[in-house]
Amino acid sequence: MGKSTLLTFLLILFSAACINGQTLFFEEDFETDGNGTRYTSSNEFFDGEDDYFGRVFGPTLEYGASGSTNVITLTGAGSSSSQIGNYTGYNGMHLICGEDLDDDGGDGLDTKTITFTIDISFASTITFRGLFGAGNENVCNDGNAYDGADYMKVFYDVDGGGMVEALCFNADIGCNIPTDVFNEPLHHDPNCDGDGGEGDLMSGALTEYSFSIPDGTTLTLKIEVYMDAAEEEIAFDWFRLYAVTVVPISLTRFEAAQTEAGVLVEWETEQEQSNDFFEIERSIDGSDFVSIGRIEGAGDSYEAIAYQFLDKQLPSHGELLYYRLKQTDFDGTATYSDIRSVRMESNANNALSISPNPSDQETIQVQWTGVNPTEMSVIRIFDLQGRMIQSWQVEPGNTGIGLDLSTFNNGLYILEWRSGANVQTERFVKIVR
C-alpha cells in the first residue's frame, strides 16, 4: 500500500532555559493534545496495535492517553515480530508514534500534516533540537522492516523562501544484500542522500538531533514521515528552538493620556523573558526623568499581558508631561521604551500644536489658530539656554508649516510662534536614532 506521512510544524509554545549560551524560546512536548489549538493534524488514527498515528502514553504504550486501553506493540530488538519493546528517552509522559500510516482506520491518504507558525523576529543564531527514534531497532540481517522508500525528515522554511531539508532518517540501503532496498534497518542519514548507511542506527531509545536555522521573521518547521507497513515504527518528541539573543519583552502598545483622576499610562506585552519589573518614569522637560511607580513583570510569558499605572501626583508646573518605561531583567539589565507626551487639559486649547512630539523624524508639523489673515507669522526655535537656533517666516493666511529639523541634535527645545500681538510657546523633544 502507498505510504507517506507529512507533518508541518509552525511552533507557538514557549518556555525559558539555557543551553550552550543559547536561550530556549520554543518547545512542543505533546504532553497535551494540541490538535486544533497549538497545531492542526489532518488525521490521527488507531486501527490496532500495528496501525496508528498520533500521541501515545509512553509508560504503557496506550494510544492517546493512559487508560485508553488502545495499546500499540513495538517490535523492539530481535527478529520476532511479536517481541514487545518500549520507547525510552522521551520527554514527559507522551510522544508522537506511528506505524503503517496509511492502513485501515485512517483517511487512507499517504500524507498527514500538523501545522504551526513561529515568530522568530526577536531571535538570532537559532538552533532546532528534537528527539527521534525507531521501534524496530534491529541490525542488518536480523528482522529488519524499513524499505528504501521509507524515511523521516525535518524541513524548515524562513519567510517563505522555500523548504530546506535539514534532518533525515533513511533505510541503510543494501545492508542485508548488496543493491537490495527492502527490509533494512533505519539510520540517521547525515547528508540526506537517501541512504542511511553512514549514520547512527535508530533505536527505541530516542536520541537528540539538531541543526541550525537562519534568522528571519517567520519560521515553518515540517517533519515528514513515510512508513507504510507493519513493524515500520517511528517516534519523535520534544521539539525545541534556541537562540543566542532574545529581546526581554515585546511591547505591542504604550500609551499615556490625561483622565479626571490623573494621567493613565497603559502598555501591553506580546511576550516577556526574564522580566523582573517595570518602572514608570516621568519628565517635565523630556530630558530628566524620575521614577514615579513600579509594577512587577511576568517573568517568562508568551501571551499578551496588559498593564496600567495611574499617575495621581501630577506636578504643579509643566504644560507638557513626558512618560517612558524602564524594563529591568532579573540580572539587572535595563532597557527603555520610547517616550510618550501628554498635554495637560488646562493647555489643551492652546493655539499652537506640534506633531509629532517627541519626534524622531526629520520634519515636524506646526499648526496654529486665531491668526489675523493679513499678518505674517514668525517661528523661532530656542535651546534651553535661550539661544535662538533657527527662525522661519510664514506668509499671511497660513495656519501651519513643516519645519526641517534634520540638523538638530537630541534634546528639548522651545518653539515660539508670533503673529502681530499674539505670542505662543511650546516645548518639543527631538530624538536622533
N, C-alpha and C positions, 0 to 999 in steps of 0.2 A: 504494500500500500504506500501511497505517497507520504512524504514527511517533511515538516518544517515548522518550527515554532519561532515566532518573531515577537520580541518584547522590546518596546521602546520606552525608555525611562527618562522623563523630564522631571528633575528631582526637586522636591519642595520642602521636605522635612529638614530640620536643622538641629544641631547640638553644639557643644563647645568643648574642646580639648586640644592638646598639642601633641605633635609627633614630629621629631626631627626638625624642630624650629617652625613647623607649619601649624596652622590653626584649623581645626575641624569646623566646617561651616555647613555641611550637609551630611545626613545619614538616613538610610532606609533599611530597617532591620526586619520588616514584615511581621513584627510581633502582633499587630492587629490587622484586620482586613482593610486595606486601603482602596479597594476597588470602588470607583465612583467618587472618591474623595481625594486621596493622595495620588492615585493613578487610576487609569481605566483599563481593565482587562477585557479583551474581546471574547475570551472563552476560557473558563476554568471548569474542569470536569473530573469526576471519579466514576470509572466503569469497572472497577475491580482492582485487585492488588497489583496488576501489571499494566493498567491503563489509566492514566491520571495526569493532571497538570494543575498545580496550584500550591497553596500554603499547606504545610504538613507540620504537625506537632512532633518535634524531634524525638523526645524520650520514648514515645510509644509508637511512632510512625503512623499516627492516625491522621488521615486527610482532613484538613480544615481546622480541627481543634480537638483537644483532649475530650474524650467521651463520645466522639462521633461514631466509634466502632468501625469506621471505614479504614482498615489498616492496609498499608502498602507493604509489599515484600521486596527486599533488596537481595540481589544475587550474592554480594559480598565476594570474598576470595575463595577460589576453588571452582571446579568445573561443574558442579551440580547446580542446576537452575533452581532447585528447591532450597538451596542453602540460604538462610536468612542472615543478613548482615545488618549494620546500622550506620547512620552517618554520625560523625563526631566533628568537633571543632567549629560548629556553627555558633552564632551569637544569640544569646537569649534562649527561647524555647521553640521558635518557629523558623522555618526556612522554606524556600520555594523548591519543589521537586517535580520531576516529570519523567514519563516513560510511555513509549508507544503513543505519541502525542496526537495522532490523527485517527485513533481507533474509535470503536463504537462508544457512544455516550457523550462525545464532544460534538463539535459542529462539523466534523468531517473535513475541515479545511487544513491545509498544510501550514498556514500562517496564523499565529496568535500574537496579540500585541498588548502591551501595557504602556501607557504614555504619561509623561510628566514634562514640565519645563522648569528651568533653574535660572534665576538671575545671578550672573557672575560678574556684574559690572563693578562690584566693590572688591573683587578678589584678584590676585595675581599669582603667577607661578603655581598653577593648580595641579594637583595630583589626585587621580582616582585610585581607590583601593576597594577590593571586593574579595569574597570567599567563594571558591569554586571546588566542586568535587564530582565524582562519578561512582555510582553504586556498584557497578561491575568493575572490580579493580584487579582483574586477573592479568598476568603477564602473558607473553607470547605462548601460543600453543596450549593454552590452559582455559578453555571455555570462554573465549572472548566473544563479544557480541557486536561491536561497533564496526560499521562499514565505511568505505571511502567517502560516501556522501554525507555521513553524519558529522555534525560539528556543533560547537557552542562558541559564539563570538560576541565581542563587545565593540560597538562603534560609538563615535562621538561626532557631533556637528556643532560648530560655533557660528552663530549669527547667519545661519542659512548657507554656509559656504560649501556644504556637501558632506556626506558621511565619510568618516575616516575609519578604516579597520585598525583597531588598536590592540585587541587581545583575542587570541584564537586558541581553540582546543580541537584537535582533529585526530582521526584514527592513524595509527602507525602503519602506513601502507606497506604491504609486503613483509610484515613482521613474521607471520606464520609461514607463508610460502612466497618466494620472490614473485613480484608483479601481481599477487593476489590482493584484492581490495575488500574482501569480506571477512567478517568476524575477527577484527583486530582489537587491540587494547586502545584506550583513549589517552592521548598525551597532550601536554601543553605544546603548542606549536609557536615557538618564539618569532619566527619570520613570516608566519601566516601564509605559508606556501601550499597548504592543503595536506601536508604530510607531517604528522606529529612526532616522527621518529627521533628528532633531535632534542625534544623537550622531556620534561618530567612525566612519569606515569601518573595519571589521575587516579584517586582512590576515594574511599568513603570518608577519609579524614579531610575535611575542607581545608584548602590551602589559600593563603592570601596572594593575590597578584595585583600589580599596579601599573599605571602608565601616566604620562604627563599630558596635560591639555593646555592649549594656548589660551591667552587672555581674550576676553571679549565681553559681550553684554548678555547674550542668552545661550545657554548650553542645552543640547539634546543628547542624551545617552540612550543607546539601544543595545540590548542583549538579544541575540538571535540564536535560537537553538533548533537543530534539525535531528530528530530521533524518531524512527517510525516502526520500531519493532520491540517486542518484549526483551527484557534484560538490557536494553539500551537506556540506562538510568543516569540522570544528571541531577545536580543540585547546585544552588547558589544562594548567597545570603550576604547581608550587611554591606551594602554599598555606601561608600563614604567619599567625600571630597574635602581635600585640604588645600589651604593657600598660605603663602608666606605673609601676605598683608591683607587685612580685613579692616574696613573702617569701623570704629567703635559704635557708631549709630548711623542710621539712615533717616534723616529728618525730612519728612514729606510736607510739613506745614509749620509755619511760625508766624504768628500774628499778634499785634498789640492794638487795643482800642480803648478809648475812654468810655466809661459807664458812669451811672449815677453813684456807684459805690467806690469808684476809683478807676485805675487802668487795669483791664483784664488782659493778661498775657497767656496765649494758648499756643501749644505746639503738639505735633504728632510724629511718632517714630514708626517706621515700617519694620525695623529690626534694631536690636541692640546687642552688643557683645562686650562683656566685662564692664558694663556701665554702672558705676558706683552711684553718682548723683549728678543733678543739675543745679547750678546756681543761676538765679535771675539777677542780672546786673542792669543798673540804670545810670544815665548820664544826662546832665543838663546842657552840655556843650558838644556831645558826640565824640569826645576825646577821653575824658577822665570818667571811668565807670566805677561804681561802687556796688557791692553785693547787697541785695535787698531781700533775698529769700533763698531757700534751698528745698529741693524736692528729690526724694530718693529715686534712683533709676531702677530698672527691672533686672539688672544683671545681664542675663542672656535671654533674649526673647526674639522670636521670629514671627510675630504677629503684630498688627497695628495697635499702638497704645497711645491714648490721648492724655495730655497733661494740661493743667491750667494753674495760674497763680494770679491773685488779685493784689495789686499794689494800692493799699489804702493810705499809706503815709506819704502823700504827694508833697513835693517841695513847694514852698510858697512863691517861688520865683521860677522863671523858665517857661516861655511861651511854647517851647517845643521840647518834648522829652524823648530820650533815646533809650532803647532796650536791646539787650543781647543775652544769649545763653552761654554759659560756661559749662561744658560737659567734662566730667572727670572720671577716668577709669579707676579700677581697683589698684592699679600700680602707680597712681598719682598723675598719669599723663592727662593733660587738659587740652581741649580744643574749643574753639569759639564759633558761634553761629554768625550769620550776617546780622546787621543792625536794622531794627525797625524803629520808626519815629511816630510819635503821637502828638498832634496839635491839640492843646488844651481848649476846652469849649469856649472859654472867655475870649479866645482869639480866633475862633472858628470862622468869624465873619470878616477877618482881616482882608483888606482889598488886594493883598499881594499873596501869590502862591508860587511855589517852586516844585517841579516834578521832574524826575524822581528825587526824593530827599530822604535818606542819603543816596548818593549817586556814584555808581562805578562806571558810568558811561561818559563818552567824550562830550556830549551835549546835554544841557538841561533846558527845560521849558519854563519860562517865567510868564505868568498871567497876572493881570490887574484889572480892577473895576473902578468906577467913579471918576474916570478921567475926563477932562474937558477936551472935546474932539478937535479943538483948534490949537491945543497946546502940545508941544513936543515933550517927550519923556526922556529922562536921563537915568541910566542904570550904572551904578558903580559897585565894585566888589572890594571889600577891605579884609585884611587879615585881623587877627585878634589884637595886634599891637596898634591898630588904627591906620596902617599903611594901605593906601589905595593900590590894588593890584591891576585893575583894568576897568575901563569905562566904555559905555555904548550910548549912542543917541538913537532915539526911535521917533520916526516921523509921526505927526499928529494923526489921530484917528485909529492908531493901532492899539490893541489891548493885550499883546503878547509878543514874545520874541524867543528864539532859540539861541542860547549862548554856548560858544565853543570853549570848553574847559580842558581841552586835551593837554595843555601845557601846565595845568595846575597840579600841585603836589597833594599828598594825603593831608587832610586837616579840616578844621572848622573855619568857615568864612562867614562874613556878614554882607548880605546884598542890600543895597539901598536903591529905592525907586523914587524919583522925583518927577512931578508934573505940576508946574505952577506952584501953588502953595501947599500941594499935597506931598507928604513925605511918608514913606513906609519902609520899614526894615524887616528883614527876615534872615535867620541863620540857616546855613545848609552845610552838609558834610560831603566832602569829595573823597572818594575811595579809589586808590590806584592799585590794581591787582597785578 
